[in-house]
Amino acid sequence: MDGPVVKVLSSAADIHAAVGQELGHSDWLTIDQHRIDQFASATDDHQWIHVDPERAEDGPFGTTIAHGYLTLALLPHLVGQIYTIDGARMRVNYGLNKVRFPSPVKVGARVRARSELIEATDVEGGVQVVVRSTIEVEGGERPACVAEHVGRVYF
């Protein structure tokens, strides 16, 4: 399989020109129990469907699953493999418009992100971008997460 090719945007004009384009996809990342347990510790969310493999065997998924918010929290890492904006003096997260978790990520699954730039709006000193990222599960019929994340890029 082909690995990701990082798309480079170098100006506000490049950003505007990329609206409506798929930016690419990340590498696959395996979600192991250690990562799930670390996220549970960081967030104090120790629900058994995430952290108790023995009990989860008899649960609705047959194994432990990643927290939905863990899947979402992987966006900076995964999207960083998809595109970059050179020449920006600062980039900040501005929020999320919409987030959905259509299917679980079972322990041991591999995920990757696919991103599309859906909106760019000039703001004072920069551009506000809205990127729709879909976190796919290898071999899965439905994505694990679809999120519209909003960022501001200042030049």
VMD Tcl script that draws the C-alpha trace (Angstrom):
set ca {
  {0.00 0.00 0.00}
  {1.06 3.54 -0.60}
  {2.00 5.58 2.44}
  {0.86 9.15 2.93}
  {2.12 12.03 0.88}
  {2.10 15.21 2.95}
  {0.32 18.00 1.06}
  {2.07 21.33 1.57}
  {0.07 24.55 1.56}
  {2.25 27.67 1.65}
  {-0.10 30.64 1.70}
  {-3.66 31.81 2.24}
  {-4.12 31.55 -1.54}
  {-3.03 27.88 -1.45}
  {-5.52 27.22 1.34}
  {-8.39 28.82 -0.55}
  {-7.44 26.93 -3.73}
  {-7.56 23.61 -1.84}
  {-11.18 24.00 -0.67}
  {-13.20 21.03 -1.83}
  {-10.13 18.85 -2.31}
  {-9.25 15.65 -0.54}
  {-5.92 16.34 1.15}
  {-4.90 12.69 1.46}
  {-4.64 10.00 4.11}
  {-2.34 9.08 6.98}
  {-0.47 5.88 7.71}
  {-2.28 3.10 9.54}
  {-1.94 3.15 13.33}
  {-2.60 0.10 15.52}
  {-4.72 0.74 18.59}
  {-3.38 -1.51 21.33}
  {-4.58 -2.05 24.88}
  {-1.66 -0.07 26.32}
  {-2.76 3.07 24.42}
  {-6.37 2.55 25.56}
  {-5.26 2.09 29.18}
  {-3.09 5.22 29.04}
  {-6.04 7.24 27.72}
  {-8.26 5.82 30.48}
  {-5.70 6.91 33.07}
  {-5.33 10.37 31.56}
  {-9.10 10.97 31.49}
  {-10.23 8.91 34.52}
  {-12.59 7.01 32.20}
  {-12.10 3.41 33.29}
  {-15.32 1.93 31.91}
  {-14.93 -1.84 31.58}
  {-15.62 -1.90 27.82}
  {-12.30 -0.07 27.48}
  {-10.04 -1.47 30.20}
  {-11.24 -4.94 31.25}
  {-10.37 -7.43 28.49}
  {-11.80 -10.43 30.38}
  {-15.17 -8.83 31.06}
  {-15.25 -7.28 27.56}
  {-15.04 -10.76 25.99}
  {-18.66 -11.24 27.09}
  {-19.66 -7.69 26.20}
  {-21.32 -6.33 23.08}
  {-18.08 -6.08 21.06}
  {-16.35 -9.31 22.16}
  {-13.25 -7.37 23.18}
  {-12.23 -3.99 24.56}
  {-12.75 -0.91 22.42}
  {-11.03 2.46 22.26}
  {-12.77 5.43 23.81}
  {-14.47 7.57 21.17}
  {-12.57 10.55 22.50}
  {-9.29 8.64 22.15}
  {-10.10 8.15 18.48}
  {-10.86 11.87 18.18}
  {-7.69 12.80 20.09}
  {-5.59 11.00 17.48}
  {-6.53 13.61 14.86}
  {-3.52 15.91 15.40}
  {-1.13 12.97 14.97}
  {-2.92 11.47 11.97}
  {-3.76 14.75 10.21}
  {-0.16 15.89 10.67}
  {0.79 13.13 8.23}
  {-1.73 14.42 5.67}
  {-1.03 18.13 5.26}
  {1.04 20.97 6.58}
  {0.95 24.73 6.20}
  {4.39 26.22 5.61}
  {5.02 29.86 6.33}
  {2.42 30.13 9.08}
  {3.65 31.93 12.17}
  {1.00 30.22 14.29}
  {-1.73 27.59 13.99}
  {-4.39 27.10 16.65}
  {-7.29 24.73 17.17}
  {-10.50 26.71 17.16}
  {-12.98 23.94 17.85}
  {-15.23 21.37 16.27}
  {-18.40 21.79 14.25}
  {-19.54 18.19 14.28}
  {-18.24 14.88 15.62}
  {-19.76 11.43 15.17}
  {-18.56 7.94 16.17}
  {-20.36 5.58 13.72}
  {-18.50 2.41 14.76}
  {-16.18 1.25 17.55}
  {-12.44 0.69 17.30}
  {-11.70 -2.75 18.72}
  {-8.38 -3.34 20.43}
  {-5.79 -4.41 17.86}
  {-7.54 -2.62 14.99}
  {-5.66 -0.32 12.65}
  {-7.00 3.15 11.91}
  {-6.05 5.97 9.58}
  {-7.44 9.40 8.77}
  {-8.57 10.76 5.43}
  {-9.07 14.54 5.27}
  {-10.81 17.05 3.03}
  {-10.60 20.84 3.27}
  {-14.24 21.92 3.20}
  {-14.09 25.62 4.02}
  {-11.65 28.52 4.23}
  {-12.60 31.98 5.48}
  {-10.34 34.99 5.84}
  {-10.01 36.27 9.40}
  {-7.87 39.11 10.72}
  {-4.26 38.08 10.13}
  {-5.01 34.69 8.65}
  {-7.45 32.06 7.49}
  {-9.97 29.94 9.36}
  {-10.10 26.43 7.92}
  {-12.65 23.66 8.35}
  {-11.33 20.18 7.63}
  {-13.51 17.08 7.59}
  {-11.51 14.08 8.72}
  {-12.77 10.54 8.60}
  {-11.00 7.97 10.75}
  {-11.30 4.66 8.95}
  {-10.92 1.22 10.51}
  {-8.98 -1.17 8.32}
  {-11.44 -3.68 6.88}
  {-14.40 -1.88 8.45}
  {-17.56 -0.96 6.61}
  {-18.15 2.24 8.58}
  {-15.73 4.85 9.89}
  {-14.85 5.07 13.55}
  {-15.06 8.86 13.63}
  {-16.07 11.70 11.34}
  {-15.14 15.16 12.59}
  {-15.22 18.68 11.22}
  {-12.37 20.42 12.98}
  {-11.81 24.13 12.80}
  {-8.43 25.77 12.92}
  {-6.96 29.19 12.44}
  {-3.76 29.78 10.53}
  {-1.94 33.08 11.01}
  {0.67 34.29 8.52}
}
mol new
graphics top color blue
foreach p $ca { graphics top sphere $p radius 0.5 }
foreach p [lrange $ca 0 end-1] q [lrange $ca 1 end] { graphics top cylinder $p $q radius 0.2 }
display resetview
